Amino acid sequence: MTREGERQTILDAEHLKLLTWFWYIRAGLAAMFLFLPAIYGATGFVLMAAAAVSSKEVEAPPAFVGGLFLIIAGMTAFAVGAVALLSYLTGRFIAARRHHTFCVVVAVLSCLSFPYGTILGLLTLLVLFREPVRLLFQGKEPVGESGR
């Protein structure tokens, strides 16, 4: 392998290491925001409880309003949890140089999350579509200009 090939291999390894950390950070941020649906769900529970114990003197919203809060909280928690899990798995797979297609698909989906997800997704795609990086994910050593 030539000196330029060695330099590119070192750069690719460094880029993959940085991407791994950025995907872990994204997973941590998503997991941190799981408390928001929990607050929303608690509000729904309180509204349902208030409807159950309300009297004619104190008017509470109907019970279905609390149910809607709980449904929305559950759906939001599922979506945020899925983003956290997919981001964590992508970080692990990039670190292990496995599941190239999975990492590409998650990076494309991440582009929908503006701005951090878009930047991370685009940078991930730029690195993953390099030929030496593809070879690393296939378990092969990148071939330098000398043809080794």
Secondary structure as UniProt FT lines:
FT   HELIX           3..32
FT   TURN            33..34
FT   HELIX           35..53
FT   HELIX           63..96
FT   HELIX           100..110
FT   TURN            111..112
FT   TURN            114..115
FT   HELIX           116..128
FT   HELIX           131..137
FT   TURN            138..139
FT   TURN            145..146
//
